[in-house]
Amino acid sequence: MKVPRGKFLGERIDSPTTDEAEHFIKCPACGGWIDMRDLGSVFDHEGPLPHPDQDQAQ
């Protein structure tokens, strides 16, 4: 089952972030940035390469 991007968005339950960058991590496989609040984006990076074009390193 494919989870569409932007459909399931999470929010922090601990202290609020002071920097938007705290919501992102870099994928060790493709180098793209993953918004950890977006479940669809996280799942897109679980599979084999190539990952989605919009997340590829520029």
Residue frames relative to the residue before (quaternion, step in Angstrom):
aa qw qx qy qz dx dy dz
M 1.0000 0.0000 0.0000 0.0000 0.00 0.00 0.00
K 0.2761 -0.7585 0.5723 0.1444 3.56 -0.86 0.98
V 0.2547 -0.7454 0.5997 0.1411 3.55 -0.88 1.00
P 0.3693 -0.7484 0.5006 0.2300 3.63 -0.56 1.09
R 0.5254 -0.6302 0.4770 0.3151 3.54 -1.10 0.77
G 0.8067 0.2954 -0.2261 0.4592 3.53 -1.10 0.76
K 0.5816 0.6040 -0.3813 0.3893 3.61 1.21 -0.13
F 0.7860 0.1857 -0.0916 0.5825 3.60 0.93 -0.88
L 0.0233 0.8184 -0.5688 0.0787 3.55 -0.23 1.31
G 0.2604 -0.7829 0.5505 0.1275 3.54 -0.88 0.97
E 0.1531 -0.7561 0.6223 0.1327 3.52 -1.33 0.13
R 0.5868 -0.6058 0.4139 0.3425 3.53 -1.13 0.67
I 0.2584 -0.7641 0.5704 0.1552 3.54 -1.09 0.73
D 0.6282 0.4857 -0.3492 0.4976 3.57 1.26 -0.15
S 0.8106 -0.2156 0.1529 0.5225 3.60 -0.99 -0.66
P 0.5188 -0.6413 0.4593 0.3296 3.61 -1.02 0.73
T 0.4956 -0.6544 0.4804 0.3087 3.56 -1.14 0.62
T 0.3450 -0.7163 0.5648 0.2210 3.52 -1.22 0.54
D 0.7619 0.2663 -0.1366 0.5743 3.54 1.30 -0.28
E 0.4997 -0.6737 0.4627 0.2871 3.59 -0.81 1.01
A 0.5978 0.6028 -0.3519 0.3944 3.60 1.09 -0.68
E 0.5644 0.6144 -0.3860 0.3936 3.61 1.15 -0.43
H 0.6338 0.5423 -0.3284 0.4431 3.62 1.21 -0.32
F 0.7139 0.4483 -0.2338 0.4844 3.60 1.24 -0.25
I 0.0628 -0.7469 0.6583 0.0694 3.52 -1.26 0.63
K 0.4470 -0.6721 0.5218 0.2759 3.54 -1.25 0.47
C 0.4418 -0.6908 0.5103 0.2592 3.57 -0.85 1.01
P 0.3977 -0.7408 0.4839 0.2429 3.61 -0.66 1.02
A 0.6562 0.5284 -0.3138 0.4379 3.61 1.16 -0.49
C 0.8341 0.1972 -0.0791 0.5091 3.60 0.77 -1.01
G 0.4735 -0.6933 0.4325 0.3287 3.60 1.22 -0.29
G 0.5021 0.6486 -0.4282 0.3792 3.60 1.25 0.06
W 0.4661 -0.6671 0.5051 0.2876 3.57 -1.24 0.42
I 0.1872 -0.7866 0.5847 0.0669 3.55 -0.92 0.98
D 0.3036 -0.7150 0.6015 0.1863 3.57 -0.88 1.01
M 0.3159 -0.8025 0.4795 0.1624 3.57 -0.30 1.27
R 0.5766 0.5699 -0.3818 0.4439 3.62 1.26 -0.09
D 0.6944 0.4542 -0.2511 0.4984 3.58 1.22 -0.47
L 0.3560 -0.7783 0.4817 0.1884 3.56 -0.25 1.31
G 0.6270 0.5422 -0.3350 0.4480 3.60 1.01 -0.74
S 0.6495 0.5115 -0.3049 0.4728 3.58 1.00 -0.83
V 0.6381 0.5195 -0.3209 0.4690 3.58 0.98 -0.83
F 0.6926 0.4765 -0.2846 0.4607 3.61 0.83 -0.95
D 0.5882 0.5778 -0.3719 0.4265 3.62 1.08 -0.63
H 0.7202 0.4379 -0.2374 0.4829 3.58 1.10 -0.65
E 0.5139 0.6418 -0.4191 0.3852 3.60 1.24 0.14
G 0.6784 0.5148 -0.2905 0.4363 3.58 1.11 -0.58
P 0.7024 -0.4501 0.3389 0.4350 3.55 -1.33 -0.07
L 0.5997 -0.5395 0.4455 0.3884 3.55 -1.31 0.31
P 0.5868 -0.1498 -0.7937 -0.0579 1.65 -2.19 1.14
H 0.4229 -0.6719 0.5490 0.2613 3.54 -1.17 0.65
P 0.7479 -0.4116 0.2580 0.4523 3.62 -1.24 0.19
D 0.5901 -0.6246 0.3924 0.3282 3.58 -1.00 0.89
Q 0.6708 0.5239 -0.3294 0.4089 3.60 0.90 -0.80
D 0.6986 0.4467 -0.2755 0.4864 3.62 1.24 -0.24
Q 0.4529 0.6971 -0.4584 0.3143 3.59 1.23 -0.05
A 0.5648 -0.5930 0.4529 0.3525 3.56 -1.12 0.71
Q 0.4251 -0.7163 0.4993 0.2383 3.56 -0.98 0.86
